[in-house]
Amino acid sequence: MFMQKKKLEDTFGEFPAALCRRSLTFEVTKNTSTARKTSPTQLSDEGKLNLPKRSANRRQLETLVAASEVNGGSVEDRTPALDGMFSTLMKYGTIADLCKYLKSSKKIKKASAAVISGHVKEYEKCDQNVIRSLSLLYAGGVIGKVKYQQSRSALVMKNTGKLTKKGSISKERIKFGMGIPIPKPLSYGALVTKITEIDVGEVYSVRDTLCHDLLPDEKVDGVYRNLENCLLMLAKFYFETDQFRKPGDKLVWFGEKEGEFKVAIGGDGAPFGKWDQSMSWLVSFLNVGPRVASPNDNFLLFGANCKEDHKVVSLFTEKLVSEMEVVENRTYTVLGKNVSFSFELFPGDMKFIAYVNGELSNSAKYFSSFSNVNQDDCASLTGKFGESLDCKWKPWQYNQRVSIARQVDDFKKKLPHNLAASTKRTKVTQFIAGKKSRQEFKPLIGKLCDKQVVEPLHLKNNGVQHLHSMLLNLAIASSALPPKLSSLNNLSPNCAMSRYLKAMEQDVKAGRMTKQLGKWLIEDRAKDKDFTYRLTGKDSRLILHGFMYLVEAIRGDSNEPKLLMKLLAIVYIGIKLRDCAAIFSMYHLTEENLAKLHQLSHDYFTAVALFGHVSCTVWSIGHLVYPHSKKMFDKFGVGLGINTMQGREAKHVQIASYARNSLYKQRWSQVFRHDFISKLWLPIQQPSLLVFHQSNDTLIPTRVSKDLQHYCYCGMSKDADAEHCFFCGHCLMKEIKVSVHERKPSSECLRYLT
């Protein structure tokens, strides 16, 4: 190809002066090709040709001229030439080539940054950034305005190291690569606006709909959902999200048709603070499997600023029961699938269960909501629980509940009006006890009370609390403490109580409980107040893992038979409680574990009856956990873990975080909005949030399961060649086992227990 200087000038304008001093002819001949190969075109790291400037300019111009001739360019329009060269580069250039060109050219970097920055601005305005911002806001509950703003700033801004005119540290946008800024989440104000625009479904005001007939000081604020609408909303949510879950996390239908949902419904107090009483009702589907223990699968149905036994709660409960009857008799269509709902369980603590059952508190003579056992016969070693004629204790019958409630109502009407309130109350409770009952009112939840089973989380915590009280009382009895302590420093380092506190903090690692125990010793013990501490699931696990450290601390160097006898009885009770709780807390239960549970619960109750004090919790573990576990296993193929309050207790922690970031007067409506967006709306928009990590914590210490050579089954260390530790291998432990087997203390046990 030949092109004279004149033609080039006509096409692309006047050349640089240096190139115009001689005629310029572009000719691809053999000689030219050979000459050019001696100095081929190469790109430097700065994006320039590794040639003298004149030669570089010449080759670039020749390339442009040739490309223009090939692609139809002109002096007025160089676009075809550039497009042709770019398309050729895209076709024949490798990814490595393109990366090299991108890194070496400031112009390409600047152009790319401009384009990407435009995309960043578009992203900041799109729905995906709204979802991203909400994910930041609802990380671990909900964060407040200040924390959100700080987190947002930390994500996209950095300090420059310089000061502003006002003296504060200046910040600038974080940029990376070619100067591309990180997209900013929405500002807090813009995000709040988006939140208010999301449709969370219809909620009703408690004050406007349930408080009409209440006195002014009895009216409370709160909101609730219609049960039918709530269940249909949840069914739609689970159908839409089930496809994104792992095989082990998908919905379970318990051998029935898809769409037959099993519902658990119950209430409890919301932890908004000591002087800020609130309560809520939560609803969940048993079909979620082990996720019943997750707060993300328990949903708000009702919330109000009142105690659990407030009149408005009973009004809502009555309304709820009528709605339940309607829902159970209907069939619905959700996303083209037939759907039905049945109410199977009522998870709740014993206080709330007693209230909705219309019963007296658990301090009554007949203390159990599940059986006609009373304080006089609960320690019987010959009685058993069941519905057969030979059973000493039987479950309450619904017809019997209604009949007693009617008689109690008639009795109240006959009482003189001039009696003091305390006297009236005493007469009423005595009348109910005389009827061999604990029923005061007709059950608020109707026949659903017949479907109740014991709740494993609170039962385990109360059982551990009973075990700890036995250890604490023995530690105090072995310490000869003065009537009043002004400081823990006054405790002798060698006394049992001092060793007990040290073991609780350093070995058991229950620091919070240790602090409360020390506070009680100084402030409340002298006032004859019992040590009260509400155990959490973590506290219970720590004590069951390390109660042998407390036993060893109480013993010290003593070999006194009476002390050892009491300690060994506690060791036996602690082991049985630990093993029993490990099984009755399970969700995945086997027939083998169920058979073990029967014997463990029997041995635990017998040991406490022989060597301790039988409480409501002890009786429940001894006589209810096995039949109730068997009932759940026969019906659903799982254990009592299906009725756990663990997820609901964790849910209340989330609700408390929602409340802290809400206005008091609008608290519950905002709490419901937060809960809907974070647990229902957001996971649909971002399915990666649908995660469930099942806890692997076990009540059996890992040192026992992994190193039986150096640790006894109780958890105490032992010699490698020994079968048992000092306690489990003691001759008196054999006497305890014989006593439990024969259901009466052996003569050797009586000798040291007297």
GISULBEL-V310266 format. One record per residue. N is the residue number from 1. RES is the residue in one letter. PHI is phi in whole degrees, 0 to 359 (NA if undefined). BURIAL is + if it has 9 or more other ideal C-beta (glycine too) atoms within 8 Angstrom, else -. D_FIRST is the distance of its C-alpha to the first C-alpha in Angstrom with 2 decimals. Layout:
N RES PHI BURIAL D_FIRST
N RES PHI BURIAL D_FIRST
//
This chain:
1 M NA - 0.00
2 F 241 - 3.82
3 M 213 - 6.77
4 Q 279 - 10.24
5 K 304 + 13.28
6 K 299 - 15.02
7 K 292 - 12.72
8 L 295 + 12.91
9 E 295 + 16.62
10 D 296 - 17.10
11 T 279 + 15.74
12 F 237 + 17.40
13 G 86 - 19.99
14 E 286 - 20.81
15 F 284 + 19.60
16 P 300 - 22.34
17 A 303 - 24.01
18 A 296 - 23.15
19 L 273 + 19.40
20 C 269 + 20.00
21 R 287 - 21.84
22 R 225 - 18.86
23 S 294 - 15.65
24 L 247 + 12.89
25 T 233 - 9.41
26 F 260 + 7.12
27 E 222 - 5.50
28 V 265 - 6.37
29 T 245 - 8.58
30 K 297 - 12.14
31 N 294 - 13.64
32 T 298 + 11.78
33 S 300 + 12.64
34 T 294 - 16.11
35 A 295 - 16.65
36 R 293 - 15.88
37 K 291 - 18.28
38 T 288 - 21.02
39 S 221 - 20.98
40 P 295 - 19.71
41 T 291 - 19.87
42 Q 225 - 23.50
43 L 260 + 25.58
44 S 278 + 28.91
45 D 295 - 32.12
46 E 269 - 31.73
47 G 83 + 28.43
48 K 248 - 26.41
49 L 284 + 23.74
50 N 280 - 25.44
51 L 220 + 23.46
52 P 303 - 24.38
53 K 303 - 24.16
54 R 295 - 21.49
55 S 295 + 19.23
56 A 296 + 20.03
57 N 297 + 19.32
58 R 297 + 15.95
59 R 294 + 14.89
60 Q 297 + 16.52
61 L 293 + 14.80
62 E 296 + 11.29
63 T 297 + 12.57
64 L 295 + 14.02
65 V 298 + 11.09
66 A 297 + 9.04
67 A 295 + 12.43
68 S 294 + 13.12
69 E 296 - 10.28
70 V 288 - 11.41
71 N 255 + 15.06
72 G 83 - 15.49
73 G 277 + 16.44
74 S 208 - 17.34
75 V 295 - 19.10
76 E 281 - 22.34
77 D 220 - 21.66
78 R 272 + 19.75
79 T 304 - 21.81
80 P 301 + 19.43
81 A 296 + 16.91
82 L 294 + 19.94
83 D 297 + 21.49
84 G 296 + 18.54
85 M 295 + 18.43
86 F 292 - 22.23
87 S 295 - 22.60
88 T 295 - 20.29
89 L 297 + 22.48
90 M 295 - 25.58
91 K 282 - 24.69
92 Y 257 - 23.58
93 G 277 - 25.44
94 T 276 - 29.04
95 I 299 - 32.07
96 A 297 - 32.24
97 D 298 + 28.68
98 L 297 + 29.53
99 C 297 - 32.82
100 K 298 + 31.20
101 Y 294 + 28.87
102 L 294 + 31.88
103 K 291 - 34.10
104 S 271 + 31.74
105 S 251 + 30.74
106 K 294 - 33.42
107 K 295 - 31.55
108 I 294 + 31.41
109 K 301 + 35.05
110 K 296 + 36.09
111 A 294 - 34.36
112 S 296 + 35.89
113 A 299 + 39.26
114 A 295 - 39.20
115 V 294 - 38.52
116 I 292 + 41.10
117 S 299 + 43.62
118 G 296 - 43.41
119 H 295 - 44.17
120 V 299 + 47.03
121 K 295 - 48.55
122 E 294 - 48.27
123 Y 296 + 49.93
124 E 297 + 52.73
125 K 261 - 53.59
126 C 270 - 53.39
127 D 293 - 56.23
128 Q 298 - 55.06
129 N 287 + 55.83
130 V 297 + 59.23
131 I 296 + 59.92
132 R 299 + 58.73
133 S 293 + 60.97
134 L 293 + 63.93
135 S 298 + 63.45
136 L 292 + 63.77
137 L 295 + 66.82
138 Y 258 + 68.61
139 A 287 - 67.93
140 G 70 - 71.34
141 G 114 + 73.30
142 V 207 + 72.28
143 I 257 + 71.55
144 G 280 - 72.72
145 K 299 - 70.90
146 V 296 - 70.89
147 K 293 - 69.76
148 Y 296 + 67.00
149 Q 296 + 65.73
150 Q 292 - 65.89
151 S 295 + 64.11
152 R 298 + 61.40
153 S 295 + 60.95
154 A 295 - 60.86
155 L 287 + 58.07
156 V 236 + 55.65
157 M 238 + 56.87
158 K 220 - 57.30
159 N 283 - 59.19
160 T 271 - 57.28
161 G 84 - 60.05
162 K 249 - 60.58
163 L 249 - 63.39
164 T 281 - 63.33
165 K 298 - 65.31
166 K 274 - 68.19
167 G 96 - 68.23
168 S 272 - 66.98
169 I 287 + 64.13
170 S 278 + 60.85
171 K 233 - 58.58
172 E 218 - 54.96
173 R 294 - 52.96
174 I 289 + 51.99
175 K 232 - 48.23
176 F 217 - 46.24
177 G 62 - 42.71
178 M 267 - 40.37
179 G 87 - 43.37
180 I 273 + 44.31
181 P 281 + 47.97
182 I 286 + 50.44
183 P 301 + 51.57
184 K 272 - 55.05
185 P 298 + 57.88
186 L 299 + 59.64
187 S 296 - 62.07
188 Y 300 + 65.69
189 G 297 - 66.53
190 A 293 - 63.61
191 L 292 + 64.50
192 V 299 - 68.14
193 T 298 - 67.06
194 K 297 + 65.02
195 I 298 + 68.04
196 T 291 - 70.34
197 E 276 - 67.97
198 I 284 + 68.14
199 D 281 - 70.66
200 V 258 + 73.13
201 G 85 + 75.50
202 E 274 - 78.92
203 V 238 + 81.41
204 Y 246 + 84.98
205 S 282 + 87.05
206 V 295 + 90.08
207 R 296 + 91.99
208 D 280 - 91.42
209 T 248 - 92.12
210 L 243 + 94.47
211 C 252 + 96.57
212 H 302 - 98.38
213 D 263 - 101.80
214 L 265 + 101.54
215 L 293 - 103.17
216 P 306 - 100.98
217 D 282 - 101.00
218 E 264 + 100.07
219 K 285 + 96.90
220 V 227 + 93.70
221 D 262 + 89.97
222 G 168 + 87.57
223 V 219 + 85.39
224 Y 206 + 85.13
225 R 251 + 83.18
226 N 291 + 84.47
227 L 300 + 84.86
228 E 299 + 83.48
229 N 297 + 80.33
230 C 296 + 79.82
231 L 294 + 80.08
232 L 294 + 77.70
233 M 297 + 75.19
234 L 291 + 75.47
235 A 299 + 75.21
236 K 298 + 71.97
237 F 300 + 70.62
238 Y 290 + 71.46
239 F 296 + 70.01
240 E 289 + 66.72
241 T 263 + 66.48
242 D 299 + 67.95
243 Q 293 - 64.61
244 F 267 - 63.19
245 R 268 + 66.04
246 K 293 - 66.40
247 P 306 - 68.51
248 G 285 - 71.49
249 D 254 + 71.36
250 K 285 - 71.25
251 L 298 + 74.21
252 V 248 - 77.30
253 W 248 + 79.46
254 F 53 + 82.48
255 G 78 - 82.56
256 E 254 - 82.64
257 K 290 - 80.17
258 E 297 - 77.03
259 G 106 + 77.79
260 E 268 + 81.38
261 F 275 + 81.25
262 K 259 + 84.02
263 V 253 + 84.67
264 A 247 + 86.23
265 I 219 + 87.55
266 G 186 + 89.54
267 G 232 + 90.14
268 D 192 + 90.67
269 G 288 + 90.97
270 A 265 + 87.77
271 P 279 - 87.71
272 F 264 - 87.23
273 G 125 - 89.75
274 K 299 - 93.48
275 W 254 - 94.49
276 D 236 - 91.80
277 Q 288 + 92.92
278 S 209 + 90.41
279 M 215 + 90.07
280 S 215 + 87.52
281 W 251 + 87.31
282 L 238 + 84.42
283 V 234 + 83.30
284 S 210 + 81.30
285 F 255 + 80.54
286 L 292 + 81.92
287 N 293 + 79.07
288 V 281 + 76.74
289 G 73 + 78.44
290 P 299 + 78.68
291 R 290 + 76.83
292 V 299 + 80.21
293 A 271 + 80.49
294 S 257 + 77.38
295 P 294 + 77.71
296 N 285 - 74.51
297 D 244 + 76.30
298 N 237 + 79.40
299 F 235 + 79.17
300 L 289 + 81.27
301 L 243 + 83.64
302 F 209 + 86.15
303 G 207 + 86.51
304 A 208 + 89.20
305 N 273 + 90.82
306 C 202 + 94.04
307 K 283 - 95.83
308 E 293 + 95.70
309 D 255 - 99.16
310 H 291 + 98.71
311 K 300 - 99.95
312 V 293 + 96.50
313 V 291 + 95.36
314 S 294 + 98.15
315 L 296 + 97.26
316 F 294 + 93.64
317 T 297 + 94.76
318 E 298 + 96.98
319 K 297 + 94.14
320 L 296 + 91.83
321 V 298 + 94.28
322 S 295 - 94.54
323 E 293 + 90.74
324 M 297 + 90.60
325 E 298 - 93.03
326 V 292 + 90.88
327 V 296 + 87.62
328 E 294 + 89.09
329 N 264 - 90.23
330 R 241 - 86.87
331 T 239 - 83.67
332 Y 240 + 80.34
333 T 239 - 76.79
334 V 232 + 74.01
335 L 53 - 70.39
336 G 80 - 71.70
337 K 245 + 74.10
338 N 287 - 77.89
339 V 228 + 79.26
340 S 221 + 82.80
341 F 230 + 84.35
342 S 228 + 87.44
343 F 266 + 88.92
344 E 251 - 89.76
345 L 224 + 90.25
346 F 228 + 91.45
347 P 293 + 90.24
348 G 182 + 92.11
349 D 283 + 94.40
350 M 295 + 98.13
351 K 295 + 98.95
352 F 288 + 96.74
353 I 300 + 97.67
354 A 299 + 101.34
355 Y 294 + 100.71
356 V 288 + 98.89
357 N 275 + 101.47
358 G 73 + 104.25
359 E 253 + 105.80
360 L 290 + 107.55
361 S 290 - 105.67
362 N 287 + 105.40
363 S 274 - 108.37
364 A 291 + 110.66
365 K 300 - 113.12
366 Y 265 + 110.94
367 F 266 + 107.70
368 S 255 + 105.18
369 S 281 + 103.20
370 F 246 + 102.96
371 S 203 + 106.52
372 N 272 + 110.19
373 V 288 + 110.55
374 N 227 + 112.55
375 Q 294 - 113.30
376 D 280 - 116.58
377 D 244 + 115.31
378 C 292 + 111.68
379 A 270 - 112.63
380 S 297 - 114.31
381 L 268 + 113.21
382 T 257 - 114.53
383 G 279 + 112.77
384 K 218 - 109.51
385 F 257 + 107.20
386 G 166 - 106.54
387 E 255 - 107.78
388 S 284 - 110.24
389 L 293 - 113.98
390 D 276 - 114.35
391 C 273 + 111.88
392 K 289 - 113.45
393 W 246 + 110.54
394 K 232 + 108.82
395 P 291 - 105.93
396 W 293 + 106.85
397 Q 263 - 107.03
398 Y 298 + 105.59
399 N 298 - 108.77
400 Q 293 + 110.78
401 R 301 + 108.56
402 V 295 + 109.08
403 S 297 - 112.82
404 I 296 + 113.32
405 A 300 + 111.24
406 R 293 + 113.49
407 Q 294 + 116.62
408 V 295 + 115.32
409 D 297 + 114.62
410 D 295 - 118.17
411 F 295 + 119.57
412 K 298 + 117.75
413 K 292 - 119.26
414 K 274 - 122.76
415 L 290 + 122.45
416 P 299 - 124.47
417 H 285 - 122.41
418 N 274 - 124.18
419 L 287 + 122.87
420 A 293 - 120.49
421 A 300 - 116.87
422 S 293 - 117.07
423 T 292 - 120.24
424 K 301 + 118.71
425 R 296 - 115.72
426 T 297 - 117.95
427 K 296 + 119.99
428 V 295 + 116.88
429 T 294 + 115.40
430 Q 294 - 118.78
431 F 297 + 119.07
432 I 295 + 115.64
433 A 297 + 116.49
434 G 296 - 119.79
435 K 275 + 117.84
436 K 55 - 115.99
437 S 213 + 112.74
438 R 233 + 110.15
439 Q 274 + 109.28
440 E 247 + 109.86
441 F 236 + 107.67
442 K 294 - 106.07
443 P 306 + 102.65
444 L 294 + 99.97
445 I 264 + 97.37
446 G 64 - 99.68
447 K 286 - 99.47
448 L 296 + 96.27
449 C 297 + 98.62
450 D 287 - 99.42
451 K 265 + 95.78
452 Q 287 + 95.81
453 V 227 + 95.46
454 V 296 + 95.64
455 E 262 + 92.58
456 P 289 + 91.51
457 L 295 + 89.97
458 H 292 + 93.05
459 L 296 + 95.36
460 K 296 + 93.67
461 N 299 + 93.71
462 N 291 + 97.37
463 G 295 + 98.27
464 V 292 + 96.67
465 Q 297 + 98.48
466 H 296 + 101.75
467 L 297 + 100.98
468 H 294 + 100.18
469 S 296 + 103.44
470 M 295 + 105.37
471 L 294 + 103.67
472 L 295 + 104.12
473 N 298 - 107.79
474 L 290 + 108.47
475 A 296 + 106.63
476 I 292 + 108.72
477 A 296 - 111.93
478 S 268 + 111.23
479 S 250 + 110.54
480 A 52 - 113.78
481 L 286 + 111.91
482 P 292 - 113.85
483 P 303 - 114.40
484 K 219 - 111.82
485 L 249 + 108.84
486 S 266 - 107.57
487 S 201 - 104.60
488 L 292 + 102.99
489 N 292 - 103.60
490 N 283 - 107.28
491 L 289 + 106.61
492 S 292 - 107.70
493 P 300 - 104.73
494 N 264 - 106.73
495 C 280 + 107.71
496 A 298 + 106.19
497 M 292 + 104.71
498 S 295 + 102.87
499 R 295 + 101.43
500 Y 297 + 100.60
501 L 296 + 98.54
502 K 295 + 96.71
503 A 293 + 95.89
504 M 297 + 94.75
505 E 278 + 92.27
506 Q 268 - 91.06
507 D 263 + 91.39
508 V 286 + 91.17
509 K 65 - 88.69
510 A 260 + 90.07
511 G 296 - 89.85
512 R 296 - 90.28
513 M 292 + 93.34
514 T 298 + 94.77
515 K 297 - 94.58
516 Q 294 + 96.36
517 L 292 + 98.98
518 G 296 + 99.65
519 K 297 + 99.95
520 W 294 + 102.43
521 L 299 + 104.56
522 I 274 + 104.95
523 E 260 - 105.23
524 D 250 - 106.40
525 R 296 + 108.23
526 A 293 - 111.27
527 K 267 - 111.40
528 D 61 - 111.76
529 K 267 - 108.39
530 D 289 - 106.57
531 F 288 + 103.10
532 T 240 - 100.63
533 Y 205 + 96.94
534 R 277 - 94.56
535 L 289 + 92.61
536 T 266 - 88.96
537 G 300 + 87.35
538 K 293 - 85.98
539 D 301 + 89.46
540 S 298 + 90.99
541 R 296 + 88.46
542 L 297 + 89.04
543 I 289 + 92.81
544 L 294 + 92.69
545 H 286 + 90.44
546 G 234 + 92.70
547 F 296 + 96.22
548 M 292 + 97.45
549 Y 294 + 96.61
550 L 290 + 98.97
551 V 298 + 101.62
552 E 295 + 101.37
553 A 294 + 101.56
554 I 294 + 104.77
555 R 293 + 106.33
556 G 63 - 105.57
557 D 257 - 107.83
558 S 283 - 110.56
559 N 238 - 112.00
560 E 293 - 114.60
561 P 302 - 115.09
562 K 295 - 115.41
563 L 295 + 112.14
564 L 297 + 110.39
565 M 298 + 111.79
566 K 291 + 110.32
567 L 294 + 106.98
568 L 294 + 106.69
569 A 297 + 107.43
570 I 293 + 104.57
571 V 301 + 102.28
572 Y 298 + 103.12
573 I 297 + 102.62
574 G 296 + 99.31
575 I 295 + 97.89
576 K 294 + 98.96
577 L 296 + 97.59
578 R 301 + 94.23
579 D 292 + 93.88
580 C 293 + 95.18
581 A 294 + 92.82
582 A 298 + 89.86
583 I 271 + 90.55
584 F 286 + 91.69
585 S 271 + 88.64
586 M 289 + 86.28
587 Y 267 + 84.13
588 H 276 - 83.34
589 L 247 + 86.84
590 T 247 - 87.97
591 E 298 - 91.32
592 E 297 - 91.94
593 N 295 + 91.45
594 L 296 + 93.65
595 A 294 - 96.44
596 K 296 + 96.15
597 L 300 + 96.29
598 H 302 + 99.64
599 Q 287 - 101.27
600 L 297 + 99.62
601 S 295 + 100.68
602 H 295 + 104.20
603 D 293 + 104.52
604 Y 298 + 103.15
605 F 298 + 105.63
606 T 298 + 108.54
607 A 295 + 107.83
608 V 293 + 107.69
609 A 297 + 110.85
610 L 277 + 112.66
611 F 240 + 111.43
612 G 211 + 110.14
613 H 238 - 110.20
614 V 277 + 108.82
615 S 252 - 106.77
616 C 302 + 105.05
617 T 295 + 101.81
618 V 299 + 103.55
619 W 295 + 105.22
620 S 296 + 101.97
621 I 295 + 100.15
622 G 289 + 103.08
623 H 234 + 103.63
624 L 251 + 100.68
625 V 296 + 97.42
626 Y 289 + 98.03
627 P 297 + 99.11
628 H 288 + 96.43
629 S 295 + 93.76
630 K 295 + 94.98
631 K 298 + 94.88
632 M 292 + 91.21
633 F 293 + 90.39
634 D 291 - 92.12
635 K 274 - 90.52
636 F 241 + 86.96
637 G 78 - 86.64
638 V 226 + 86.13
639 G 265 + 88.35
640 L 293 + 89.76
641 G 301 + 86.43
642 I 290 + 85.51
643 N 252 + 88.07
644 T 290 + 87.00
645 M 265 + 86.90
646 Q 302 + 84.25
647 G 295 + 81.40
648 R 287 + 83.64
649 E 295 + 84.76
650 A 294 + 81.14
651 K 297 + 80.39
652 H 295 + 83.05
653 V 295 + 81.28
654 Q 296 + 78.17
655 I 300 + 80.33
656 A 298 + 81.79
657 S 292 + 78.33
658 Y 299 + 77.56
659 A 294 + 80.84
660 R 296 - 80.21
661 N 249 + 77.10
662 S 227 + 78.81
663 L 285 - 81.13
664 Y 300 - 84.74
665 K 292 - 85.67
666 Q 248 - 82.58
667 R 302 + 82.50
668 W 289 + 82.84
669 S 295 + 80.51
670 Q 287 + 77.83
671 V 298 + 78.65
672 F 298 + 78.21
673 R 294 + 74.86
674 H 301 + 73.67
675 D 294 + 74.88
676 F 296 + 73.23
677 I 294 + 69.82
678 S 284 + 69.75
679 K 254 + 71.28
680 L 238 + 70.24
681 W 287 + 67.41
682 L 294 + 65.23
683 P 298 + 65.27
684 I 290 + 64.07
685 Q 288 - 61.12
686 Q 225 + 60.45
687 P 301 - 61.83
688 S 296 - 61.13
689 L 283 - 64.34
690 L 278 + 66.35
691 V 244 - 67.39
692 F 219 + 70.82
693 H 251 - 71.86
694 Q 289 - 75.20
695 S 294 - 77.40
696 N 259 - 78.16
697 D 296 - 81.20
698 T 233 - 84.32
699 L 280 + 87.95
700 I 272 + 88.49
701 P 302 + 87.49
702 T 296 - 84.54
703 R 296 - 86.60
704 V 283 + 89.00
705 S 287 - 86.45
706 K 255 - 84.43
707 D 217 - 87.11
708 L 291 - 90.43
709 Q 290 - 91.34
710 H 250 - 91.78
711 Y 230 + 92.53
712 C 285 + 95.27
713 Y 297 - 94.52
714 C 288 + 96.07
715 G 111 + 93.39
716 M 272 + 95.60
717 S 291 - 94.69
718 K 212 + 96.76
719 D 291 - 97.13
720 A 299 - 94.71
721 D 266 - 97.61
722 A 266 - 99.51
723 E 279 - 99.36
724 H 226 - 100.05
725 C 281 + 100.14
726 F 303 - 103.42
727 F 287 + 103.83
728 C 291 + 102.88
729 G 266 + 104.83
730 H 291 + 107.96
731 C 297 - 111.13
732 L 288 + 111.64
733 M 295 + 108.30
734 K 296 - 109.81
735 E 295 + 112.73
736 I 295 + 110.41
737 K 296 + 108.62
738 V 295 + 111.99
739 S 298 + 113.16
740 V 294 + 110.12
741 H 296 - 110.51
742 E 268 - 114.21
743 R 63 + 113.73
744 K 203 - 116.39
745 P 295 + 116.53
746 S 289 + 117.86
747 S 298 - 120.96
748 E 291 - 118.88
749 C 294 + 116.66
750 L 297 + 119.68
751 R 298 - 121.15
752 Y 262 + 118.32
753 L 269 + 117.45
754 T 291 - 120.97
//
